[in-house]
Amino acid sequence: MTKQSRRKFSASFKAKVALEAIKNQKTLAELSKEFEINAVIISKWKSEFLENMAMVFDRDCAAKKEDQVDVEKLYA
């Protein structure tokens, strides 16, 4: 018998699945069959996505501010 390794999913795949779950066009059972993932994992990813949704905009603003500081140093 060979030991089955744990599957690892990329952040983009998790986001894709979470968005499909948030749309509520399909049930968790349908999504789990489509993506071949347990429904519990999909619901975890959905809740994590909803909790951290605002961070997307915070990171974007922080990154812009950091870029401006670097450009100002270069011009000085």
N, C-alpha and C positions, 0 to 999 in steps of 0.2 A: 504494500500500500504506500502510495506517495502522499506526502503531506500537502494539503491544499493551502496555498498562500492567500493572504488577505488581499482583496482587490483595493486599489487606490484610485480615487477619482480626482480629476483636475477641478480647480475652482470654477472654471468656465462651465464644465459639465454640471456641477452642483447648482450653479446659478440658473442654468437652463432648466433643470428639473424643478427647482424651487419656483421659478416663474410659471411653469406649466401648472404647478400645484396651486399657486396663488390665483390663477385665472379661473379656477373652479369650473372649467369646461368638461373635465374628466374626473372621475373618482380616483381616490388613491389606489384602489385595486387595479383600475385600468392603467394608471401611470406606472405602477409597479410591474405590470406585465410588459408594457411598452419598453421601459428602460431596464428591465430585468434587475430591479432593486426592491428590497423589502419596503413595504408601505410605512413602517416605523421610521426607517432612515429618511424617507421622503418628507415625512412630517417634521422630523428633526431639522432637516435642511431648510424647510419652509419657515419654521419658527426662528432659526438663526438668521435667515435672510431678512425677515421682518424686523428683528431686533437691531440688526446692524445696517439697515438701509440708509440711515442718515449719515453714516460715516463716509459714504461715497462722496457726498458733497463737501464734507469737512476736509477730507484728504485733498480734494481738488483745489479748494481755496488755499490750503496750507502749501501745496506744491507750487502754486502760482506765486505766493509770497516769497518762498525760498528762491525761486528762479529770479525774481526781481532783485533780491539782495545780491545774488551772484553777479548779475549784469551790472549793477551799480558799482560793485567792487572792481570789476574789470575796466569800466570806464574811468574810474578814479586813478 
